[in-house]
Amino acid sequence: MNGDPPTSYPPPRSCPVCGDELQVTRLGCLSCGSELAGRFASCPYCALGEPDRQILRTFLVSRGNMRELARDLGVSYPTARQRFGEMLGRLGLEVSAHHDAHPATAGREDVLRRLAAGDLDLDEASALLNVTGPELSESAAMLADDIDGGDTA
């Protein structure tokens, strides 16, 4: 050893033998060598891998701006949103699929209006509505007819 403090590694989350969740049972002081043994609460955020910590850090610094997250990750908006959702799942904080898949009608109309106004692109609107491109194009066309007073039949 050269006198440098030992390298710190992130703790594993699960037991390599049986796969069950590991518990923190020992803490030690690097200064005096004292150790404490027992059952200690662990931090779910501490067990995240570096890619997930980057996602969380960027999300927090950008105050929840998914576009900034996508830009930082170098991926599309829907991909950034998917990765964020996967990270939430690893933390046990998943948003319910029912809530995400069926936005309120008012929210749906707002997204379609923003798409028609050019404030959102097709990928962003699709991700917000959780629909495919052809479904979204059809909905946007029907909304445009409604806005113009046209007949949708």
N, C-alpha and C positions, 0 to 999 in steps of 0.2 A: 504494500500500500504506500502511496505517496503523500499521505496526509490530507488528501481531498476527501470531502464527505462521500459516503457510499452513494452510488447511483440509486435513484428512486424509480420504481416501476409501478404502473397501475396494478391494483390487485385484480386477480381473476374473479369473476362473478360466480362461477359454478365449479363444483368439485370435479377434478379430472378423472376421478374413479367412478363416481355414481351419477354425477350430473346435477345433484341437489345444490341449492344456493349455499354459498359459503357464508359463515358468520365471522365477524371480527372478534377474536378471543384474546388477543395479546397486543399491548401497546408498549412502546419502549422510548426512553429518552436518549437521544444521541449524545447529550452533554455528559450525563453522569452514569448512564448505563442502567438506570432503574427500569423495571418492567412491571406492568400491571396485567393481570390475567382476569378474565371474566367474559361476559357477553356484552358487547358494545353495539349500539345502533350503527348501521352502515349508511353511507350516503349513496343513493342510486345514481346521482349525477357523477360521482367520483369514479364509478365503474364504467362510464361511457368510454368508448374508444376515441382516438384522436379525431377521426372524421366526424363523429357525432358531436364532440366538443366544439369543433370548428363551426358546425351548423348552429349549435346552440349559442355560441359566442357571437356569431354574425347576426343571428336573429335578435338577440338582446341588444346589441350595439345599434342595430338599425331600427330598433323600437318596433319590431314585428313586420318590417317591410319585406315582403316576399320577393319583390323585384330586386332589391339589393342583395338578398340571399342568393337568388338565381345568378346575378351578375358575379358575386364573389365566388360561387362554386363553378362558374363557367358553364352552366347548364340552362335549359329552357325553364320558364316559369312552372309548367306542370311537373317537370322533373324535380325541381327544387321543392315544390309543395309535397310531392310524393316522398322524397327523402326526409323532409321534416316530419311527415306523418309516420314514417317508419321509425324515426328516432323517438317520437312520442310513444309509439308502441313498445319499444324496448324499455322505456321508462314506466310503462304501465299507465300511460296517460292518453290512450287513444281516444279520438273523437268518435262518437258512435257512427257507424256506417249509415244508419237510418237518417240521422241529422244531416250528414254530409251529402247524401245522395238525393235528398228531397228538400231543396231550399224553399223557403216561403215564397208564395206567388209574387208578393211585392218585391222580394229580393231578386227573383227570376226576371221580372219585368225591368228592374233597374239595371241588371247585367245586360239584358238585351238592348235597352236604350243606350247604355254606354258603348256597346258594340256598334250599334247603328251610327252613333255620333263619332266613332273612330277613337274613343278613349281607351278601348281595349282591342287587342287583336283576337283572332279566332281561337288561338291556343289558350290565351288567358281566360276568355269567356267560357270556353269548354271546360277548363279546369274548375272555374267557379261554379259552373252548373253541373259538372260531372256528367256531361253528355258527349256524344261523338259529333264530329264536324257536320255530317249530313243532317242530323237531328237539329243541331243549332241553327244551320242555315235555314231550314224549314221554319223553325220558331221565329227567327229574326224576320223572315219574309212575311209571316202572318202578323207579327207585331207592326211592321212597317205599313201593311195594309190597314190595320186597325187605326194607326196614328193618322194616316192619310184619309181615313174615312172610307176606304175601299171595301169591297165585298170579299170575304175570305172564302166563300163557297165556290 
